[in-house]
């Protein structure tokens, strides 16, 4: 049997609605049809470079705060960037943003940092814009499923 792959989910969930999104990502990633992927879910302030170095793919989740990613996710990147820079090039990743407005600044910031890390975006980001809607949970569940299934199938 092939060794299990590791999917790391680093998601900032400071409210009941953002917690629903994080749970939806996890639900998709833990789909029973996915057999060889171990899922580890962490808050950004609890995750660090060792967690990134130990994973085979990562999903990032953040709120839009003042037109930027959450301070917690920025802190995660601040602590992880240099220890991971030369060791995680090509790391498959996806991300979602819970944006009360348009999410443009947050998207641009994550794109800039992950480009510097040379991580490989494997699917379109999920941008949950405007007032909260239940469809956001469906989109996040699909994101979790897509990344985990791709990892399970050896596509990423």
TORLOPA-173856 format. One record per residue (C-alpha): residue in three letters; x negated, y negated, z negated. Coordinates in nm, 2 decimals. Layout:
(pt 'ala',(X,Y,Z))
...
REM end
This chain:
(pt 'unk',(0.00,0.00,0.00))
(pt 'unk',(-0.13,-0.35,0.08))
(pt 'unk',(-0.22,-0.58,-0.20))
(pt 'unk',(0.04,-0.82,-0.32))
(pt 'unk',(0.01,-1.18,-0.20))
(pt 'unk',(0.05,-1.47,-0.44))
(pt 'unk',(0.28,-1.76,-0.38))
(pt 'unk',(0.24,-2.06,-0.61))
(pt 'unk',(0.53,-2.30,-0.65))
(pt 'unk',(0.44,-2.63,-0.81))
(pt 'unk',(0.75,-2.84,-0.86))
(pt 'unk',(0.84,-3.15,-1.06))
(pt 'unk',(1.19,-3.10,-1.19))
(pt 'unk',(1.28,-3.38,-1.44))
(pt 'unk',(1.66,-3.37,-1.40))
(pt 'unk',(1.93,-3.11,-1.38))
(pt 'unk',(1.96,-3.16,-1.00))
(pt 'unk',(1.59,-3.13,-0.94))
(pt 'unk',(1.59,-2.82,-1.16))
(pt 'unk',(1.85,-2.67,-0.93))
(pt 'unk',(1.62,-2.74,-0.63))
(pt 'unk',(1.33,-2.57,-0.80))
(pt 'unk',(1.55,-2.27,-0.89))
(pt 'unk',(1.67,-2.25,-0.53))
(pt 'unk',(1.31,-2.24,-0.40))
(pt 'unk',(1.23,-1.97,-0.65))
(pt 'unk',(1.55,-1.77,-0.56))
(pt 'unk',(1.45,-1.78,-0.19))
(pt 'unk',(1.09,-1.68,-0.26))
(pt 'unk',(1.21,-1.39,-0.48))
(pt 'unk',(1.45,-1.25,-0.22))
(pt 'unk',(1.48,-0.87,-0.28))
(pt 'unk',(1.38,-0.81,0.08))
(pt 'unk',(1.03,-0.95,0.01))
(pt 'unk',(0.83,-0.67,-0.12))
(pt 'unk',(0.46,-0.77,-0.16))
(pt 'unk',(0.47,-1.13,-0.28))
(pt 'unk',(0.41,-1.23,-0.64))
(pt 'unk',(0.58,-1.57,-0.72))
(pt 'unk',(0.44,-1.80,-0.98))
(pt 'unk',(0.64,-2.12,-1.07))
(pt 'unk',(0.47,-2.40,-1.25))
(pt 'unk',(0.53,-2.76,-1.34))
(pt 'unk',(0.26,-2.99,-1.19))
(pt 'unk',(0.12,-3.09,-1.53))
(pt 'unk',(0.07,-2.72,-1.61))
(pt 'unk',(-0.08,-2.62,-1.28))
(pt 'unk',(-0.44,-2.68,-1.18))
(pt 'unk',(-0.72,-2.58,-0.95))
(pt 'unk',(-0.76,-2.23,-1.08))
(pt 'unk',(-0.39,-2.16,-0.99))
(pt 'unk',(-0.45,-2.30,-0.64))
(pt 'unk',(-0.76,-2.09,-0.59))
(pt 'unk',(-0.58,-1.78,-0.70))
(pt 'unk',(-0.28,-1.82,-0.45))
(pt 'unk',(-0.24,-1.72,-0.09))
(pt 'unk',(0.02,-1.99,-0.02))
(pt 'unk',(0.18,-2.29,-0.21))
(pt 'unk',(0.51,-2.47,-0.21))
(pt 'unk',(0.51,-2.82,-0.35))
(pt 'unk',(0.82,-3.01,-0.49))
(pt 'unk',(0.85,-3.36,-0.60))
(pt 'unk',(1.09,-3.65,-0.66))
(pt 'unk',(1.05,-3.98,-0.49))
(pt 'unk',(0.94,-4.23,-0.75))
(pt 'unk',(0.91,-4.59,-0.64))
(pt 'unk',(0.85,-4.48,-0.28))
(pt 'unk',(0.58,-4.23,-0.38))
(pt 'unk',(0.54,-3.87,-0.52))
(pt 'unk',(0.60,-3.82,-0.89))
(pt 'unk',(0.31,-3.91,-1.12))
(pt 'unk',(0.31,-3.54,-1.23))
(pt 'unk',(0.24,-3.41,-0.88))
(pt 'unk',(-0.02,-3.69,-0.82))
(pt 'unk',(-0.19,-3.58,-1.14))
(pt 'unk',(-0.19,-3.22,-1.01))
(pt 'unk',(-0.36,-3.34,-0.69))
(pt 'unk',(-0.61,-3.56,-0.89))
(pt 'unk',(-0.72,-3.26,-1.10))
(pt 'unk',(-0.72,-3.01,-0.81))
(pt 'unk',(-0.85,-3.19,-0.51))
(pt 'unk',(-1.23,-3.17,-0.54))
(pt 'unk',(-1.24,-2.82,-0.70))
(pt 'unk',(-1.03,-2.69,-0.42))
(pt 'unk',(-1.16,-2.90,-0.13))
(pt 'unk',(-1.41,-2.66,0.02))
(pt 'unk',(-1.24,-2.34,-0.11))
(pt 'unk',(-0.88,-2.36,0.01))
(pt 'unk',(-0.91,-2.49,0.37))
(pt 'unk',(-0.63,-2.34,0.58))
(pt 'unk',(-0.41,-2.27,0.27))
(pt 'unk',(-0.05,-2.22,0.40))
(pt 'unk',(0.19,-2.46,0.24))
(pt 'unk',(0.54,-2.61,0.25))
(pt 'unk',(0.70,-2.89,0.05))
(pt 'unk',(1.03,-3.05,-0.04))
(pt 'unk',(1.11,-3.40,-0.16))
(pt 'unk',(1.41,-3.51,-0.36))
(pt 'unk',(1.45,-3.87,-0.23))
(pt 'unk',(1.71,-4.11,-0.35))
(pt 'unk',(1.61,-4.33,-0.06))
(pt 'unk',(1.42,-4.22,0.25))
(pt 'unk',(1.12,-4.03,0.12))
(pt 'unk',(0.89,-4.18,0.38))
(pt 'unk',(0.62,-4.29,0.14))
(pt 'unk',(0.62,-3.96,-0.05))
(pt 'unk',(0.60,-3.76,0.27))
(pt 'unk',(0.31,-3.97,0.40))
(pt 'unk',(0.12,-3.94,0.07))
(pt 'unk',(0.16,-3.56,0.06))
(pt 'unk',(0.06,-3.54,0.42))
(pt 'unk',(-0.25,-3.75,0.36))
(pt 'unk',(-0.37,-3.55,0.06))
(pt 'unk',(-0.30,-3.21,0.22))
(pt 'unk',(-0.47,-3.32,0.55))
(pt 'unk',(-0.78,-3.41,0.34))
(pt 'unk',(-0.77,-3.07,0.18))
(pt 'unk',(-0.72,-2.91,0.53))
(pt 'unk',(-0.42,-2.72,0.42))
(pt 'unk',(-0.19,-2.58,0.69))
(pt 'unk',(0.18,-2.68,0.69))
(pt 'unk',(0.38,-2.37,0.79))
(pt 'unk',(0.73,-2.52,0.82))
(pt 'unk',(0.90,-2.86,0.83))
(pt 'unk',(0.93,-3.03,0.49))
(pt 'unk',(1.27,-3.04,0.33))
(pt 'unk',(1.38,-3.40,0.27))
(pt 'unk',(1.67,-3.41,0.03))
(pt 'unk',(1.78,-3.77,0.09))
(pt 'unk',(2.05,-3.99,-0.06))
(pt 'unk',(2.32,-3.88,-0.30))
(pt 'unk',(2.28,-3.52,-0.43))
(pt 'unk',(2.46,-3.26,-0.21))
(pt 'unk',(2.48,-2.89,-0.26))
(pt 'unk',(2.33,-2.83,0.08))
(pt 'unk',(2.00,-2.94,-0.06))
(pt 'unk',(1.99,-2.62,-0.26))
(pt 'unk',(2.06,-2.41,0.05))
(pt 'unk',(1.78,-2.59,0.23))
(pt 'unk',(1.54,-2.53,-0.06))
(pt 'unk',(1.63,-2.17,-0.08))
(pt 'unk',(1.56,-2.13,0.29))
(pt 'unk',(1.22,-2.29,0.24))
(pt 'unk',(1.13,-2.05,-0.04))
(pt 'unk',(1.25,-1.76,0.16))
(pt 'unk',(1.06,-1.87,0.48))
(pt 'unk',(0.73,-1.92,0.31))
(pt 'unk',(0.75,-1.60,0.10))
(pt 'unk',(0.87,-1.39,0.39))
(pt 'unk',(0.60,-1.53,0.62))
(pt 'unk',(0.34,-1.44,0.36))
(pt 'unk',(0.49,-1.09,0.31))
(pt 'unk',(0.48,-1.03,0.68))
(pt 'unk',(0.12,-1.15,0.72))
(pt 'unk',(0.22,-1.43,0.94))
(pt 'unk',(0.05,-1.70,0.73))
REM end
